């Protein structure tokens, strides 16, 4: 549970910052104008733009704090966390400069697809099943099953990337509030459901190994 919350740390901060800014639009506009006015195209931030820009900055800072915490504690920083930092800095930077929320809405999709691509290249190109490397210390499975686990995660991440685009630009187009809530609760709920379903599917192999 601690690791799960740690991984969600930037997403939770993003959600909280956005919701608080929406409750205090004048204060959020004044704060973002003062701190970010020199970094945006045109130099003017409106009250409507302030919440997503403030949340984007908080999300970037949250990811930096994640990595900083691991480095200070002498722990290994997972490669995908560095990828996550790069994606949020680039897409968040574009969001801030152009004060356009559509860039940050692409961030989850790019990250999901990056995860899927890394898993695919590792498993197919280098015969290195990264899901097996991450999970084998906890469960023992036949080689063929590990291959299916790897492909299942690839498919899940690819589908989540598409789902984010559909929710952001079709279902919740023009409703950033709803998308922000989906980003935390909907996507996290689907991830949890996928993990539970996969655990159930793999239970017979785990029991056989026992």
N, C-alpha and C positions, 0 to 999 in steps of 0.2 A: 504493500500500500504506500509506503514512504517513497519508493522509487516511482510509482505511478504518479503521485502528487508532484514529485520533483520534476518529472518529465512534462507535466502540465503547467508548471510554474509560470512560464511566459504567457501561455494562453489564458490562465486565470487572471494574471495581471492586466493583460490586454482587455479582457471582459470587464473587470472592475473599473479600470480607468475610463473606458468608454461609457459605462453606465453612470458613473459619478459625474463625468463631464456633461452628459445629457441632462442630469438633474440641475446642474449649475452652468447653464450655457454662457452667461455673461462672464463669469469668473474663468471658465475654460477658454473663452475667446481671448480674454485679456492675457492669460498666462501663455497661450500658444503664440499670440501676436508678439509678446515681449521676448519669448525665448526662441521662436522659430521664424519670426518675421524676416530676418536677414537671410534665411535659407530657402525661401519659397519664391517661385516665379511671380513677379509682380509685387511681392512684399506685403500683400494684404491677405489676411485670413478671416473669413467670415465666421459667424457663430455656428452656422450649419456645418462648416468644415472642421471646426476645432475638435470635437470629440474623437473623430477617427484619427486625426493627426496626433493628438495627445496619446491615444491608445497605442498608436504605431510606435511612438518614441518609447513608451513604457515597455512595449513588447521587445523592442531591440535591447533596452537596458536589462530586462529580465533574462534574456538569452545570454548576454555578456556576464551577468551575475552568476548564472548557472555554471558557465565555463570557468569563471574566476574562482568559484567555490571549489570546484573539482581540482583545479590546479593548486590552490592553496593547501588543500588537504592531501596533495600528492597522489591523487587518483587519476586513472586514465580517462582522458576525454574521448568518448566514442566519436568515430569519424563522422557519423551522421549528425552529431551535434554541431560539428564544425560546418557541415553542409547547411544545417538549419540556420546557423548564424549568418552565413554568406547570403542565403536566400532572403532572410528578413532584412538584412542591411541593404541589399540591392533593391528589393521591391518596396521596402519601407522608405528608403531614400527617395525613390521615384514618387511614392505617394506624397511625401512631404514636399518635395520640390515643386511638383505640379499641382499640389493640394487636390489630388484626384484619388478617391477611395478605390477605384477599379484596380489599381496596381496591387494594393495589399490584399484584395480579394483573390488575386491569382496566386498569392504566396502559398496557401495550403496545397493547391493543385500541383504547383512546381515541386514542392517538397515531397508529396506523395509519389509523384512520378519519378523523382530522384531516388527515393527508397526502392521503388519497383525496379528501376534500371540497374541500381547497384546490385540488388539481389540477382537479377537476370544475368548480368555480366559475370558476377562471381560464380554462380552455379553452372552456367552454360559455357562461359568463356574460359574460366579458370578451374572448373571442377571443385569449387570451394563453396559449399552450402553454408551461407552466413547464418541462416536460422538454426542450423544444426550446431554451429560453433557457439551460438548464444544460448541454446537451450539444452545441449547434451549433458551438461553437468547436473541437470535436474531430472531429465527423463532419458531413458534408453529406448531407441526405436530401430526397426530394421532399416537398412539403407534405402529400400524402395519407398518406405513411408516417409523418410526424411526428404526425399525428392519431392513427394507430393506436398509436404508441409511448405517447402520452399516455394513451389509454384502457387500454392494457395495464398501465401502472403503477397506474392507478386500480383496476383489477380485482385486481391483485396485492395492493395494500394492503388493500382491502376483504376479500379472502380471508384474508390474514394475521391481520386482526383477529378474524375468526370462528374461525380455527384456534387462536389463542391462548386464546380462551374455551373451546373444546372440550378443549384439552390441560389447561388449568388447572382446570376445573370438572367434567370428565367423565373423561378418561383418567388424569390425575394428581390427581384429587380426594383430598385428605388426604395427598398426597405432595409437599410443597413442595420437597423436595430435587430430585426429578425435574423439576419445573417450572422451577426455577432453572437447571438444566443445559440444558433445552430452550430456555429464553430466550436463552442465549448460543450454544450450539452448533447446535440445531435451527433456530431462526429465522435465524441468520446463515448457516447452510448453505443454507437455502432461498433467501435473498436472493442469495447467490453463484451458485446454480444458475440462478436467474431471469436474472441479468445475463449469464451465459454463454450461456444459450439465446437471449436476445434479441440478443446480439452475433452469434451464428451466423445468426439469421434475417435480420438487417440487413446481413450481410456482402456480399450480392450488390448491394445498393444502394450501399454504400460503394465497392465495386470499380468499379461503373459510373461513379460520380462521379470516381474516380481516372482 
